[in-house]
Amino acid sequence: MSGNTNKFVSHFEQLGLKDKARFITSYIFKRELKAVKIDKVVMDYYMRLTHFHSQFKAAGVNYNQVTEAIKTTFTQKKAFAFLYKN
């Protein structure tokens, strides 16, 4: 195989297309094809970070709900005493 053929085949494999005809016609008509590579490590990191953020947000929401329930149930003095004690 020549250098151009190797480059052509490697570019086709990078794109991950199933149809060589579509790939060839895009080259003939000078259409731009974009390769999207999904990195599993980055995807796993993103998922863990998203999960951590949702847990952190849920803890804040729970704290706000408890604080509001205490304020509506008790007088201001008792509510502050309860919040600072616990």
Order of alpha helices (4+ residues) and beta strands (2+ residues): alpha-alpha-alpha-alpha
